[in-house]
Amino acid sequence: MARVMLFTCNSVKRLAKNRPICIFPSLGAHTHSRTDRIMAEESVKAGPLKTIREGSAQILVADHVFYNPVQEFNRDLSICVLTTFSRIYQREKNEERKRKNASELDAATNVTLEAGVKHEDGLRILEALSATGLRSIRYAKEIPGIKEVIANDLSKSAVESIEQNVKHNQMEHLIKPSFNDAMTLMYMSTKPDQHFTAIDLDPYGHPTRFLDGAVQSIAEGGLLLITATDMAVLAGNSPEACYVKYGSVPLKTKACHEMALRILLRCIETTATRYGRYMKPLLSISADFYIRVFVRIYTGRYQCKKSSSKQSMVFQCTGCEALTLQPLGVLKPNPTEANPQQIKFGIPTGPFVGSRCEHCNQQHHMGGPIWSAPLHDEEFLGELLDTVEQEDSKRLTTIRRIYGTLAVIREELHDVPLYYALDRMCGILKLESIGMLTLRSALLHAGYRVSYSHASRTSIKTDAPVSVLWDILRCWHRLHPVKAERFLEGVPLTAILSKPPSQEYNIDDLHPEANPPSRKESLSRFPENPTAHWGPGTRATQMVSDNKMLKSVQNQNRRKQKRAPKNGTTNQEENDVKADSESPDRKVPKTITTDC
């Protein structure tokens, strides 16, 4: 994550005309004078150093550095994914050698991949926004089959910190510190012999500015690890901002976290197809305050033509919130004698919904386009779980959460985009909540498939049409009727519950597959928020060493402070007194750096 530096010392205030300076060096923005940057870097160097240990890495940081332990899950999962990818990458290279020369294969297969040892035929990893270098050091020390890790940052002080930490961990033979703009570095690496095998993009906010360079500088079949933390934008709070950044319009739906994943994947895909490349998602997760996707990039103009059939517009009813997807393109079988597998690319007819919802007679919102193909690769998930179960991975602190999350993801219906939330559906109908296992049993008894989504503990991901879900709730309504005064004209409740169910559903007998294995085994499927103030450290949050003060707390009683002055003091003087006496944490140290 990017580092946030906030300076409030008097000398810097005079330079900035009493305005605090906020620098985001890893975002590639040059928004301040040279003098300001020099003072910022000198301020970062000051102060005693302390040691932070995570995994097998130790980094030296000053007291003003804020370390976010919540991101340890992100780093641990990335290490598991890269370890699995390294094994797959070497296997694919061996198969390629076998096709070319069997003697080369014999020599290559005798090589044992070890962590912390340089392998000339291994992965070349770029961490584009490295900050303190913690992630790069952990990659070098814990992932087998590494050739080189480039730890890049735009901040000179950050690069000096990386160099110091690399020497402290004795990883000079594997890690190469780089002082460069991330986009410039990737554009300078577009030649095939300079491509990276894996690129990790973990910026502050949205990653879209880096995607163009990433898809051009990644090797054939290489891995992109991409994080987005601007969840408010992706979840539908600012549709216009999301369209500007990602090229898609989000909808305010209970499935917003999965929709965020699909918006990001669609953005990666459309960026790649401009250059005749396409992506294959291996794993896509929504966790804590961010989303993270792991995708492989390949070259193939024919496969790029299938891209439109993997993207869809989304219609959401404004009343009952029923979802309907309409693909941008369709694939039609067109077999010939010469090519029995030939397909024809077509345009779908539509729209897939009427002007009014068939369930509650309300209008629709339209969002998208989103990625509507699978979010995960089942074969890769199997190998990833094998990696997590290995003895070497058990040293990871968050291994229990990783295993539980992956178990739920493996149980998901990968061919079913988006989901409904049980509590929201019952809330729309003002209905006493039906048990999750009861609803899942009714769907399974009716011959449909159903699963959870890892993004929500109340999720219902099913291939049944939404009309079946409403029918099951109608059957539940007969046993637990809604009060008569709730039936008002023009509301979804009246339109849905006034109709009788089209058929009877079994809501009495528990289906043997209703309770998924991850729930039976009591795995860590949907962890609670880890700590108070566990977010990404946004600009609305002040970091004060190991303490944080939210902007909402800072602004308490702000309106009262603006009232008429008392006892002859000016309004500004009164506010200054309150700031000094009631909010001592507002006296921010000279430099505050966040490393998420």
N, C-alpha and C positions, 0 to 999 in steps of 0.2 A: 504494500500500500504506500501511497505517497506520504511524505512527512509534512506536517503543518507547523510553521515557525511563526510565533507571535512575539514581537518585540515591544516592550513598553518602557524601556529605560529612557531617562531624560534626554541623553544625547541623540538617540535615534528618533525620539519624538520631535526634537528640534529640526532634524533633517527632514522628517516627514510632515512638518507643520502640524504637530500634535495629532497626527493620525497614526494608528497602529499599522504596522506592515505585515501583511499576510502573504507568504510565499509558498507556492506549491511547485517545487523545483522538478519533481519527477513527472509533471504533466507536460513538460516541454514549453512552458510559458515564460517568456522573457518580458516581464511587466514592470521591472524596477530598475533603478539606476545602478551603475557599476559600484558606486560607493555603498549603496544599501546592501548589495550582495556581499561585498567584502566584509562589511561589519557583521552581516548575518553569519558568514562562515567563521569569522574570528570568535563570535559569541558562542557558536556551537562547540568550538574547540575547548572553551573554558570549562572548568569544573572537574571534580573527581570522577573517576570511572568506576563502574560497578559491573559485575558479571551476571549475565542472564543465561541460564541453561535451558535448552529445549532439545529433546531428542539427544543426539550425540554431539550437538554443536554448543559452543560457548561463545558469546559475543560480549565485547566490552563496550559499554555505553556510558554516557554522562548521566548525572542524576536527573537532568531535565528531560530525559527521554521517556516517553510513555510507551509501555509495552502492553499490547492487547493480547492476553492469553486466549481469548475466544477464537482468534484466528489460528490457533494451533490445530484445530480440527481440519481447517483448510489445508495447512501444510502437510499434516499427516496423511490425509487422503491423497494429496498430490504425489507424495512419495510412493504410496501403494500403487497408484495408477502408472507412474513412470517406471516403477520396478516391473510391473506386468508388461508395459509397452516395450521396455528394453528386452525382455525375454522374447516377445513376439517379433520384434525388429530383427534380432539376431537370427531367429529361426527362419524368417523370410529371406534374409541375406544368404543364409546357408542353402536354402532351396534354390536361390538364384545362381549361386556358385555351382550347385549340382547340375543345373541345366547347361552351364558353360564348360566347367572343367571339374571332374570328379576328384582330381588330386588336390585341388585347392580346398575342396570341402573337407578332406581328411585332416588337413592341417588346421582348419578353422574350428572343427568340432572338438579338437583336443583342448581348446582354450576355455578355461573356467572363468566365468564372470565374477568379479569380486568388487565389493564396495570400497571406495577410497583408493583404488588402483586404476591407473590410466590404461585405457584400451584404445589402441589406434583405430580400431574399427567400430568404436562404440558411439554413444549418443553425443551430439554437440548441442548443448542446451543454452538458450538465451533467456535470462531473466531480465526483461527490458526495464523494469522499474524496481531496482534492487534495494534501495534504502540502506539499511545497515548491513545487508548481505547475509542475513540469517537464513533465508530460504535457500540461497545458492550454496551456502556451506553445508546445510543439511542434505541437499541434493548430492553434493560431491561425496559426502561421508557415508550416506545411507543407501544410495542407489547403485546397484552393480552395473558394469558395462558403460562407464562414462569416459568419453574422450576429452571433453572440455566443457566447462561452464563459464559463460560470459556474464558477469555481474555488472550490469550497466546502470548508470544514473546520471542525471543532468546536473546535480549539485556537486560541486567540487568537494565540499566538506563530507558529503555522503560517500564519495569515492575514496577519500582518505580513510574514512571509517571502515569501508569495505576492505581496503588494503591492510589496515591494522588487524581486523578480525580474521582475515585469511591467513596472515602470518601467525596469529595467536592459535589458530586451529591447524597449522601446518598443512595447508591445502594449496600451496603455491603451484604445485605441479598439475593441479586440476582446474583451478579457478583463475580466470583472467579478469581483473577489474577493468571497467571501461567507462570513460568520461565522455558521454555523447548524448545527443538527443535520441530518444528511442526510435522515432520515425526515421530520422536520418540514418541511423545505424542499420535498420532493416532495409531501407532503400539501397544502401551501399552493399548489401549482401544478397542481391537478386541473381548474381551469377550462379550457375549450378554448383561450382566447386566451393562456393562460399555459403551455401544454404545451411540452415539450422535444422537439426532433426526434431527439436522440440522448442517451442517458444511459449514462455509463461508471461501472460499479461494480467497484472493485478493492480489496476490503476485506482485512483481516487475518483469515483463516479463512473461515468460511462466509458467503455473501451473502444467505441466505434472509430475514433480518430486513428487508432493504431491498426485497424483491421486490414486496410489496403496494403500497407507495408508487410504485414504478417503473412498474408496469403501469397505474396510474391517471393518472400524470402524463406519459406518453409520448404523442406525437401519433399520429394515424392513420397506420399504415405506418411509424412511427418505429423507430429501431434501439436495441436494448439490447446493451451490451457488458459481459459479466459474467464475473468471474474467481472461482474457488474454489481455495483453497490447502490445505484440510484433507483432503489426499489419503489419509491414514491412515484417516480415518473413512469416506470414500467408497469406499475399496478393500477394505473388509470387516474391518478390525481391530476395529471397535466397531460391530456391527450395530445395537445398541440406541441408540447415540448418533446414528447416521445416520438412524434412523427418527424420532428426536425432531427433528432439524434439517431433514430433507428429506422425511420421510413415506414413505421406501422402505427396504427391507432389502437391503443389498448382499451379494454372495457372494464368497468368496475364490476367485477364478478368474484364470487368466492373462489374461483379457480385462477385468481390473478397471479399466483406464484408460478403455476405451470404456464400460464399465458406469457409471463415474463420470460421464461426459458425459451418458449417457442418464438417470441419476438426477436430475442438475441440470436437464436440459431438461424432464423430467416435472414437476418442482417448479415451474418457470416456467409451464408450460402450465396446471397445476391452479390456480395463483394467478390467472392471467389469465382463465380461464373463469368464475370467480366473478363477474366484472364483464362478462360477455358478450363477452369478447375472446379471441383465440387467437393463437398464435405460428407463425412460419414460420422455421425455422433456415436461416441462410445459410451459416454456417461454424462448425464445432465442432472444437477441437483439444485434444490432450493434449501438453504440452510441459514439460520440466524438472520442476519441483515443483508444477505447477498445471494446471488445465484452464481453458479460455477459450471462451466461446460468443458468437456474434453472431446475434441473432434479431430479426426484425421483428414488430411487434405490430399486429394488425388487429382490427376490431370486426365481429362477425357471429354472431348466436345460432344460426343454422342450422349454421355451420361448427363451433361449439362442441360441437354434438351428435355430431360425428364424433370427438371427442377420445378416447372410450373405445376406439375401434378402433385408435388410435395408441399405446396403452399395453398392456403385457403383463406377466404374471408369468413368472418364470424358474425352471425346475427344473434342478438340477445333480446328476448322479450323484456320490455320495460315493466311488465307486471309480474309474471311468474318466473322470469329470468331463465326461461328455456333457451338452450343453445342449439344453433344449427350452423353447420359448416358447409361452405360451398367452395370446392377446389377451383383454382385458377385454370387448370388444364386437366385433361383426362387422357388415359392411354387405352387404346382399343386394339385388340388382337387383329392382325392383318396377315395371316399365314400365306405363304406362297410355296411352290415346289422347291425353289432355290433356298428359301429361308423360312422354315416353318415357325420360327420364333419371332418373326417380324411383327412389330407393333406400329400403330399409327397414332400420331399426336393430334388431339382434337381439342375443341373449345366446348365447355359444358353449356347446356341450355339452362336457363333460370329466369327469375330468381328461385331459390329453393324454398322461400317462405312467401306467404301472401302479405298483403298490406296490413293485415291484423293477425294476431296470434290465434292459432286454432284452439288453444286451450283456455285462454282467458280474455281474448278479444282486445288485447292491448297492442300498441305499436312496437316496432323493433328499433334497437340501435344496431349500427353496423360497425365492426372493427376489423382490424387486420391490415394487410395479410399477415398470417403467422405460419410457422413451420408446422405442418400437420402430419408428417411422417413420424416414425418412432423416435423417441428421445434417447434410447439406449440401444446398445448392441448386446444381444443375449449371450453370444459366444464369449465376448470380452468380459461380460459380467461374471461368467463362470470362472474364467481364469483369474479375475480380480479377487473373487472370494477365496480361491485357492491361495493366492498371495497373502491375503489377510489372515488366513488360518495358519500360515507357516510360522515357525518358531521365531524367525528374525523380526517379523512384524509385531510380535506380542510386546516388544519393548515400547511401542508407541503408547502415549498416555491416553489418547482418545480411541483406542482400538475397539472398545466395546460399542461406542457410538457408531463408528465406521461400519462395523459388522451388522449392527441393527438396521442402519439406514440402507445398506446394500441389500439386506435380506428383504426389506419392504419393496425396494426398487425391482428386485428380481421377480417378486410376486405381482407387480403391476401388469395390467393389460397394455402392452406396448403399442398395440395397433389401435387403441382408443384414445383420441385426443381429448383433453380437458376432463373435468369431473364436476359433480354436484356436491354440495355440502348438506348433510342430513339435517343439521340444526337449522339451516337457512330454509330448507323446503318446508319443514314443520312450522317455522316461524311465519312464512308467507300464508299458510293455511290456519294460523292460530291454533294449531293442533298439538295435543299432548305428544311429546316426542316418542317416537317408536324406537325400540332397541335396534342398535346397529346389526346385531346378529339376526334379529327377526327379519329385517329388511333384506339382508343378504341371503337368508334362507329362502324367502319368498321368490327372489330373483333366480336363485339356483334351481328351485323346484319348478319354475316356469321354463327352464331350459336356457337361461341366459348366463353369461359370464359376469363376474363382478370381482373387484379388487379395491384395495386402498390406493391412495396416492401418497408418496412419501412427503408431499408438501402440506398435508392436512390430516389430522387425526379423525376428522368427521367426514372424510371424502368418500364419495361413491363413484367409482370409475367402472362403467358397465357398457356393454354393447346393446343393452335394451334401450328402446326409444323412451323419451321422457314421458310419453303417454302411459307407459307401463308403470313408471314410478308413481305417477298421479293415481293410477288405478289401485296400486297397493295401499296408498295413503287413504283412498276412499274406503277400502275395506277396513283399515284401521279406524277410520272415522266412525264407522257403524258401531264399533266396540267402545270407542272413546269419543263420543260426539262433541262437536264444538257448540258453544252456547249460541242460542238462536239470535241474540242481539248482535252477534258478529257478522251475520249475513246482511251486508249492506250492498246497495245497488252499485255496480260498476267496479267492485274490487275483485281481485283474482280469486279470493276465497269463495265467493258466491258462485262465480263462473265454473270453478273446478269441482267443488263439493256438491253442487246442485245436481250434477250428472251422476247416474249410477255407474258402477264399475262395469267395464265391458265383459269381464269374466271374473271368476272367483280365484283368489290366490291363497296358497297355503301359508298362513302366518302363524300356525300353531306348532308345527313340527320343525325342530331344528335340523337343518341339512348338515350332513357330516363334514362338508367342506366349507361351511359358513365361517368357522373359526380358522383363520390362516395360521400356518406354522409359526410365523414370526410372533404372533400373539400368544400362541400356546407355549412357546419357549420363553416368554417374558423378556424378549430382546428390547434393547434401548431403541425403540422405533421413533418416537416423537419426543425428544428431550425437552425439558423445561428450559426457560431462559437461564443461562449459566450464572449471571450475576446481575446486580443492579447496574444501570447505565451501561449495558453490554453492547451498545451500537458501534458503528464504524469510526466514531470520532469525527463527526461532521463539523463544518464551520459554525454550526449553531451550538456547539459544545466546546467549552473551554477545558483544556487539559492542564491540570495543575499537579505535576509530579504523578503520584499514584491516585490523586483525587480528581473528581470531575464536578463541574457545576453546570447544570443545564441552563440553557438560555431562558427557559420558562421560569426557573428559580431566580435568575438574575433580574428578571423583569417583574417580579412580584411587587404589588403595591405601586406600580409605576404611575397609574392614574392618580392615586392619592398624592403622590409626590409632586404632581403638576398643579395641584390646587393652590389657592392663595397662600402666600408666605405667612408664617407665624412669628410673633415676637420681633418683628422688624427685620428679620433676615430675608435675604433674597431667596428666590426659589432655587437657584443654582447652588447657593451655600447650603440650603437645607438638604438637597440631594447629595452633596459632597459629604456632609456629616453622616447621613444614613449609609452611604456607600462604605465609609471608613469604619463605622461602628458596628453595623449589622452584617456586613458582607466582607469579612477579612480575606476570604478566598479570592476576591476580585483583584487583590494586589498580586498580579501575575508575575512570575519570575522573568528575568531578562529574556530567556529563550525557552520556548516550549516546542518540543519535537514529538510528533506522533509517528510511531512505526507500527502499523497494523499488520 
